[in-house]
């Protein structure tokens, strides 16, 4: 019986057709129900920053504690396609789908076409990637630029062309203007370059060229450097991010595998965890039973070899671990920058490692079982993800107020200024009277509507309203948002 063709020997036309089909599936998963849920508070912050002119955009992005590239893209995107939930979120779908194609290319380069297909499939069906593709924030672009940067770095390492170096420098500059965790990602690449340079087969000009390319990227970032330093100082003096959990180093990779995330209140169902744990055990046995771990992860099957095995291991291992470890280290020194959203810059590294690991398993049946176990957490949670609300329900809160608001005797109060903007985006009230909870003048209105969101234990808004002589009469709670109606008492509260 003739031997089945190897994945890398498939006809280019069929490969392209299959890749287009996979990208189509990835697109459908990302656009399905994309506009059903309201903007959550961070998305509304993106809208607030991007809707004005470019000069105001730069000023507002300094307050948002993020670099301005994504907001500039959203500014022009909103002018072209509108500011609806579906329209603005589609700007994140584009890089998310492109990341799938890039991972196919990068996985094929680092290992073989089988690894490329597995990496692309993990990305295409990842609930993590789908969630950030359905969000008007910069994380889908952060993931895209991190994969593109790695692809350009590997291509430059293999070909040594000046054009690849220039493209890498441009991509690095775009990364820095997209998210500040890019600095940790570039640091991981620096460690890889210095490790690669220790090999006798790597020319010294690769190290010198990389230093030059990064210098060009940093020079391009120089106009924003002062703002970055001031924002970093503000993080040191106090920020909303809480100290990381003791097991954050483990939970971050679990979020890359969609065991849990912003769409869920807890870890994925136990059955999926058992499946993935089973996959890890079998995979470890498969690796140990063969040659060294480094060779298993990296050794290519093609004669036109890609990177050496050790380089692949260092490249992906540092990409996965360094941003997470550095963020945890900074948090240990009081700079609270660690959040699971920020660590998504490393997600693709884990997908590539898993893809290369699976591609080295000789048994096709075992490989299929392990791949199914890795896909199970995402695919199993998709129905609930599309069906259940996991973003702020501003529209429901606004409807509750609109149903009972009387302009002649009611006023509105908000727990914070950003809540006023979010509520106003969805409320259809005409010129409502707004009172400040920090004001010295007591409102004369008979009733007061208090809108709260993400109210922590330090919030004193209810006590302030009660001190004005109001008593709560009704309460409405939605996801992350609540509205309380107060009526004036005959005697002010003590």
Secondary structure, DSSP 8 states (H G I E B T S, - for coil): ------GGGS-HHHHHHHHHHHHHHHHHHHHTTTTSS---HHHHHHHHHHSS-HHHHHHHHHHHTS-SHHHHHHHHHHHHH-SSHHHHHHHHHHHHHHHHHHHHHHHHHHT-HHHHHHHHHHHHH-HHHHHHHTSSSSHHHHHHHHHHHHHHHHHHHHH--HHHHHHHHHHHHHHHTT-TTHHHHHHHHHHHHHHHHTSTTS-HHHHHHHHHHHHHHHHHHHHHHHHHHHHHHHHHH--S-----TTHHHHHHHHHTTSS-TT-SS---HHHHHHHHHHHHHHHHHHHTSS-HHHHHH--SSSS--S-HHHHHHHHHHHHHHHHHHHHHHHHTT-----TTGGGGGHHHHHHHHHHHHHT-S-HHHHHHHHHHHHHHHHHHHHHHHHS--S--HHHHHHHHHHH--TTTEEEEESSHHHHHHHHHH---SS--EE-TT-SS----SEEEEEEES--TT--HHHHHHHTTEEEEEEEEETTEEEEEEEE-SS---
